[in-house]
Amino acid sequence: MAFNLKGRSLLTLKDYTPQEIRYLLDIAKQVKAERKAGIVHQRFLGKTIALIFEKRSTRTRCAFETAFGEEGGHPVFLSTDDIQLGAKESIEDTARVLGRMFDAIEFRGFNQKTVEVLAKYSGVPVYNGLTDEYHPTQVLADLMTIEEEFGYLKGTKLAFVGDGRNNMANTLAVGCAKMGMDYVINSPKELWPSEEYIKEIKDMAKENGGSFTITDVPGEGLEGAHAVYTDVWASMGEESKQKEREMLLRPFQVNDEMMKKTKRSDTIFLHCLPAVKGQEVTYEVIEGKQSRVWDEAENRKHTIKAVMIATIL
């Protein structure tokens, strides 16, 4: 079933129904197959996108630039050294100007409010390439990777091990709840999301036939997990907390012993990257036969292209 998503922004997956997420994943599957077959389209010919980056990026920047460029569009990279975003010019005014010149805007930075203001005032689709609260384009790629491996999403189980209140844990919670998956956060209590967020996700999961469990016992809740996921112990902007996080999270390192707790031989390992090998995950796991992180990284491009096709054309 096709959906009319033209003009829609992607600020958080909370704003999308399970059916709309399914639609985006189906487009991503199609454009990936086209890419593999060497089929070239020029869907974005004559169109432009502004890519605003407060934070450095490898996958997000490369995925947006190549996905848009392959379709004949012109991406323009703008760091905070290049424009007046929130400095001499308000975010609202920057949004109004960019909306007059570009067909879409991507933002990667710190404050979720910034991407929301850009969407409110620009008049064009705005995509959240990562904020401190959410990382929706990454989770679309994660869902695509799980489905490629197992053939389905509803009923699969994903366990996130590590910092349970960072943007990845938050967004995976939403993505799994929307798609009827069983989601587990395995994290020290000091790094749990708020009680309000836990209740919100539990209600969302129940509505769609999934479940949400949170535990502070290392390795607990992983049994039956189709995928084990982790992220760096200190996110961008939290480097000063590195030593504190190492003390808290060392028992939650994803290693061979942790992977065996799933009691499945086909469990895959996922990571949004960049990874600090030897900290949140051992070299043996991320480089081992269960790792799908490189497929996952590639899928950033295909899912981002799908979002842009659905909301621009």
Order of alpha helices (4+ residues) and beta strands (2+ residues): alpha-beta-alpha-beta-alpha-beta-alpha-beta-alpha-beta-alpha-beta-alpha-beta-beta-alpha-alpha-beta-alpha-alpha
